[in-house]
């Protein structure tokens, strides 16, 4: 007897709607758990007061773990890999969060960024789930936007241009909002049938949205 795969995949006609809903449900459940785990590891990193260099190293380690997650996503090992990945990225936020908390209104800025991130994610996700609209047409535009943002981010590492940095953060906030629409739409329409990979995509959307919304609020406050 053929065994079913460990990770949910889309099936043919009669069961495809049920399967897609299962993938969506599992994705949101795993996303919630990984975000909570990231918050815990970020809190630990803040308490330990790790340096910005350590935070950068953790980000690079997280980037490496991303490949591990994608490679193991079709097995139970993918669950372990995704928690390792999100835990490391959560810890990498420690130095940045401590930096903002040192400001007079730092805690307020962080809460505003968290609230704004949650509002954007839930509003956009609810819109896609409710309307079932297909946003796959945005794929090419978003890919080009990400490449431009990456090149601009690297360039700004060598120049002190607050206005350009603010514009870049604003652009990434818009890009991540588009990515939430795109990635949720892919799940709804069966374009992504692996809930671990779907979780990684949405996690990175939320992660980058929070970082750049916080940076945008901080620069606006300055």
KESE-997199 format. One line per 4 residues: number of its first residue (from 1); their letters; for each residue x, y, z of N, C-alpha, C. Coordinates in steps of 0.02 Angstrom, whole numbers. Layout:
N
NUM> A> X,Y,Z,X,Y,Z,X,Y,Z; ... .
END
This chain:
222
1> XXXX> 43,-60,0,0,0,0,44,62,0; 26,109,-42,66,170,-48,55,215,13; 107,238,43,102,282,102,92,354,80; 53,390,119,42,461,105,103,501,125 .
5> XXXX> 120,554,90,178,595,108,167,630,174; 222,644,208,217,676,274,190,746,270; 204,781,215,182,849,207,123,852,159; 73,893,176,12,897,135,27,921,65 .
9> XXXX> -1,887,16,6,909,-54,-63,909,-86; -69,949,-140,-134,955,-173,-150,891,-212; -214,872,-213,-236,813,-249,-282,835,-306; -305,786,-342,-346,802,-400,-417,820,-380 .
13> XXXX> -454,841,-428,-519,874,-426,-559,871,-361; -591,814,-341,-638,816,-286,-608,840,-220; -547,820,-205,-519,836,-140,-474,896,-138; -466,930,-194,-416,984,-195,-435,1042,-151 .
17> XXXX> -500,1059,-148,-522,1114,-105,-509,1100,-32; -524,1038,-11,-513,1018,59,-438,1018,74; -399,994,26,-326,991,37,-296,1061,43; -319,1107,1,-294,1176,4,-311,1208,72 .
21> XXXX> -372,1197,95,-392,1223,160,-349,1193,216; -331,1130,208,-288,1097,258,-219,1129,258; -192,1141,199,-126,1173,194,-129,1243,225; -182,1280,211,-189,1347,238,-193,1345,314 .
25> XXXX> -233,1300,341,-241,1293,413,-175,1274,446; -140,1225,418,-76,1204,446,-24,1259,441; -27,1298,387,21,1353,378,11,1405,432; -50,1426,444,-63,1477,494,-47,1452,565 .
29> XXXX> -59,1389,577,-43,1360,643,32,1360,654; 69,1336,604,142,1334,610,172,1404,611; 142,1449,573,166,1519,572,159,1550,641; 103,1540,673,93,1567,740,143,1540,790 .
33> XXXX> 158,1475,786,206,1445,832,277,1470,819; 295,1477,756,363,1501,741,373,1574,759; 321,1614,751,325,1685,771,332,1690,847; 295,1649,883,301,1649,956,371,1626,977 .
37> XXXX> 397,1575,944,464,1551,960,517,1604,945; 508,1641,891,554,1695,874,552,1750,928; 493,1764,953,486,1815,1006,524,1793,1068; 521,1728,1084,557,1702,1143,632,1708,1133 .
41> XXXX> 657,1687,1075,729,1690,1063,754,1762,1059; 711,1807,1033,729,1878,1031,735,1905,1103; 689,1884,1146,691,1905,1216,754,1880,1251; 773,1818,1237,834,1790,1266,895,1828,1242 .
45> XXXX> 898,1843,1177,954,1881,1149,958,1951,1179; 900,1981,1191,899,2048,1222,925,2045,1293; 904,1994,1330,926,1986,1399,1002,1974,1403; 1028,1937,1355,1100,1923,1352,1139,1982,1324 .
49> XXXX> 1103,2030,1294,1133,2090,1264,1188,2071,1214; 1170,2027,1167,1218,2008,1116,1236,2068,1072; 1294,2068,1044,1318,2125,1004,1287,2125,935; 1295,2182,900,1270,2188,832,1307,2139,785 .
53> XXXX> 1371,2128,799,1410,2080,759,1380,2010,767; 1364,1992,829,1334,1926,841,1267,1921,807; 1229,1976,808,1165,1977,774,1172,1967,699; 1225,1997,670,1238,1989,598,1257,1917,583 .
57> XXXX> 1299,1887,626,1318,1817,616,1257,1771,619; 1212,1785,666,1152,1745,673,1108,1751,610; 1106,1811,582,1067,1822,520,1096,1779,463; 1163,1777,459,1195,1737,407,1183,1662,419 .
61> XXXX> 1183,1642,483,1168,1572,499,1096,1556,478; 1051,1604,492,981,1595,473,974,1587,398; 1013,1626,360,1011,1621,287,1032,1551,265; 1083,1524,298,1105,1456,282,1052,1404,300 .
65> XXXX> 1018,1414,357,966,1368,378,906,1368,331; 897,1424,296,842,1428,248,848,1374,195; 909,1360,173,920,1307,124,905,1238,155; 921,1231,219,907,1168,253,832,1157,257 .
69> XXXX> 795,1210,274,722,1204,278,692,1182,211; 714,1215,158,687,1198,92,704,1126,71; 763,1103,92,785,1036,74,746,983,113; 727,998,175,695,948,218,620,959,225 .
73> XXXX> 592,1006,186,522,1025,194,473,969,180; 494,918,143,450,862,127,455,805,177; 488,817,232,493,765,284,482,797,352; 478,754,403,467,779,471,526,820,496 .
77> XXXX> 585,811,465,643,851,485,633,925,470; 588,939,424,574,1009,406,547,1048,465; 509,1015,509,482,1050,568,538,1073,613; 586,1029,625,644,1047,667,683,1103,634 .
81> XXXX> 693,1098,568,732,1147,532,699,1216,533; 633,1218,527,600,1283,525,601,1318,593; 599,1279,647,604,1309,713,675,1333,726; 724,1296,701,794,1319,707,803,1384,668 .
85> XXXX> 776,1385,608,780,1444,564,748,1506,596; 686,1499,618,650,1556,646,677,1576,715; 703,1527,751,733,1543,816,796,1584,809; 837,1566,761,899,1603,748,884,1674,724 .
89> XXXX> 836,1680,678,819,1747,653,787,1790,709; 750,1758,752,722,1795,809,777,1822,854; 826,1780,869,882,1801,911,922,1857,877; 926,1856,811,963,1908,774,932,1977,783 .
93> XXXX> 868,1979,802,835,2044,813,854,2076,880; 885,2037,925,900,2062,992,937,2128,994; 994,2136,960,1030,2199,962,989,2258,936; 952,2248,883,911,2302,855,857,2324,904 .
97> XXXX> 824,2275,935,771,2292,983,800,2327,1044; 858,2306,1067,890,2340,1124,908,2411,1105; 929,2421,1043,945,2489,1019,884,2535,1024; 827,2510,1002,767,2551,1004,741,2561,1075 .
101> XXXX> 749,2509,1117,727,2516,1186,768,2567,1225; 829,2580,1202,872,2630,1234,847,2701,1220; 805,2710,1170,778,2776,1154,723,2794,1203; 709,2859,1208,659,2883,1255,591,2851,1243 .
105> XXXX> 571,2846,1180,506,2816,1163,514,2751,1125; 568,2716,1139,584,2655,1101,531,2601,1108; 507,2590,1169,456,2538,1179,392,2554,1141; 376,2619,1137,317,2639,1100,326,2626,1025 .
109> XXXX> 385,2640,999,399,2627,928,394,2553,912; 421,2511,956,418,2438,945,346,2414,945; 306,2438,993,236,2417,996,198,2441,935; 213,2501,911,180,2527,851,198,2484,790 .
113> XXXX> 262,2465,786,284,2423,730,251,2354,733; 247,2325,793,213,2260,802,140,2265,783; 107,2317,808,36,2326,793,24,2338,719; 67,2379,688,60,2392,617,72,2330,575 .
117> XXXX> 122,2290,594,136,2228,558,77,2180,563; 50,2172,623,-7,2127,633,-68,2151,593; -80,2216,594,-137,2244,558,-131,2232,483; -72,2245,456,-62,2236,384,-70,2162,365 .
121> XXXX> -39,2118,404,-42,2047,387,-113,2020,390; -148,2033,445,-215,2006,452,-264,2036,401; -257,2100,388,-301,2133,340,-291,2105,269; -228,2099,248,-214,2075,181,-230,2001,173 .
125> XXXX> -213,1962,224,-228,1890,221,-303,1878,220; -339,1915,262,-412,1907,264,-443,1926,197; -415,1977,165,-441,1998,100,-433,1943,47; -374,1912,46,-362,1859,-3,-405,1798,12 .
129> XXXX> -407,1778,75,-446,1718,93,-520,1729,79; -545,1789,92,-616,1803,83,-635,1809,9; -595,1846,-28,-612,1859,-99,-588,1804,-146; -538,1764,-123,-508,1712,-165,-478,1742,-229 .
133> XXXX> -457,1804,-227,-428,1836,-285,-358,1809,-298; -341,1801,-361,-276,1774,-381,-227,1831,-393; -174,1834,-352,-123,1886,-358,-59,1860,-390; -64,1805,-426,-4,1777,-457,27,1824,-509 .
137> XXXX> -14,1869,-535,11,1917,-586,64,1964,-557; 68,1968,-490,115,2014,-458,185,1985,-452; 192,1921,-469,256,1887,-458,316,1921,-490; 311,1937,-554,367,1969,-589,384,2037,-560 .
141> XXXX> 334,2077,-546,345,2143,-517,379,2139,-450; 355,2093,-408,383,2086,-340,455,2061,-343; 470,2016,-390,538,1990,-396,586,2046,-416; 566,2087,-464,608,2143,-485,616,2192,-427 .
145> XXXX> 562,2204,-390,565,2250,-333,613,2226,-280; 613,2161,-267,659,2133,-217,732,2140,-239; 744,2130,-303,813,2138,-329,835,2210,-322; 792,2257,-340,808,2328,-334,821,2346,-261 .
149> XXXX> 779,2322,-216,786,2336,-145,852,2308,-118; 870,2248,-141,933,2217,-119,993,2258,-141; 993,2278,-205,1048,2318,-231,1052,2386,-195; 994,2417,-185,993,2482,-150,1017,2475,-78 .
153> XXXX> 998,2420,-46,1019,2409,24,1094,2401,29; 1123,2364,-18,1196,2355,-19,1231,2422,-31; 1204,2461,-78,1234,2526,-94,1232,2573,-34; 1177,2572,3,1169,2618,60,1213,2598,119 .
157> XXXX> 1241,2538,118,1288,2518,170,1351,2561,168; 1366,2591,110,1427,2629,102,1415,2704,101; 1352,2724,107,1335,2796,107,1287,2812,163; 1296,2871,192,1250,2894,244,1199,2940,211 .
161> XXXX> 1141,2912,195,1089,2950,161,1022,2935,194; 1007,2970,248,945,2956,286,882,2957,244; 877,3005,198,817,3009,156,810,2948,112; 867,2925,84,866,2866,41,850,2803,82 .
165> XXXX> 877,2800,143,863,2742,186,789,2740,205; 761,2799,217,690,2803,234,647,2781,174; 666,2803,114,630,2784,54,635,2709,42; 694,2680,55,705,2608,46,660,2569,94 .
169> XXXX> 658,2590,158,616,2555,207,543,2559,188; 522,2618,164,452,2626,142,438,2580,83; 485,2575,36,476,2532,-21,472,2459,-2; 513,2438,47,512,2368,69,448,2352,106 .
173> XXXX> 422,2400,144,357,2391,177,303,2376,125; 304,2414,70,255,2403,17,267,2336,-18; 331,2319,-29,347,2255,-61,324,2196,-19; 336,2199,47,316,2145,91,240,2139,95 .
177> XXXX> 206,2195,90,133,2193,88,110,2157,25; 143,2172,-31,127,2137,-93,144,2063,-89; 199,2047,-55,219,1977,-47,168,1938,-5; 139,1970,45,87,1936,85,27,1918,41 .
181> XXXX> 7,1966,-1,-48,1952,-48,-29,1894,-95; 31,1898,-122,55,1848,-170,61,1779,-139; 94,1775,-81,106,1709,-50,41,1678,-24; -4,1719,4,-68,1692,27,-109,1667,-33 .
185> XXXX> -107,1705,-87,-142,1686,-148,-117,1619,-175; -52,1609,-172,-23,1546,-197,-50,1486,-158; -58,1495,-93,-86,1440,-52,-159,1428,-71; -197,1482,-76,-268,1477,-90,-282,1443,-157 .
189> XXXX> -238,1457,-206,-249,1430,-274,-206,1370,-289; -176,1339,-238,-139,1278,-247,-69,1285,-276; -44,1347,-279,23,1358,-306,77,1336,-257; 61,1334,-192,107,1309,-141,70,1258,-100 .
193> XXXX> 90,1195,-105,54,1140,-71,93,1112,-12; 149,1141,5,189,1119,61,184,1172,116; 155,1153,173,141,1204,223,205,1230,258; 259,1191,256,321,1216,286,350,1271,242 .
197> XXXX> 353,1259,177,377,1312,132,331,1373,133; 266,1361,137,218,1416,140,229,1457,203; 243,1423,259,256,1458,322,319,1500,318; 371,1473,287,434,1510,280,422,1574,240 .
201> XXXX> 385,1569,186,372,1628,144,336,1682,183; 282,1664,218,244,1713,256,284,1739,316; 324,1696,347,365,1717,403,414,1771,381; 447,1761,324,495,1810,299,460,1875,280 .
205> XXXX> 399,1870,253,361,1930,237,349,1972,301; 326,1938,353,311,1972,416,375,1998,449; 427,1958,448,491,1976,479,519,2040,448; 522,2042,382,549,2101,348,501,2161,354 .
209> XXXX> 437,2148,354,388,2202,362,398,2235,430; 406,2195,482,416,2223,549,480,2263,554; 535,2235,529,600,2269,533,598,2338,500; 571,2340,440,572,2403,402,517,2452,423 .
213> XXXX> 463,2425,450,413,2470,479,440,2503,541; 477,2464,581,509,2492,641,560,2544,622; 601,2529,571,651,2577,548,618,2641,522; 563,2632,486,527,2689,458,497,2732,513 .
217> XXXX> 469,2701,564,442,2738,620,496,2774,658; 554,2740,667,610,2771,702,637,2831,666; 645,2827,600,670,2882,561,619,2939,557; 556,2922,554,503,2973,553,503,3011,619 .
221> XX> 513,2973,674,515,3005,740,574,3052,745; 632,3031,717,690,3075,719,678,3138,678 .
END
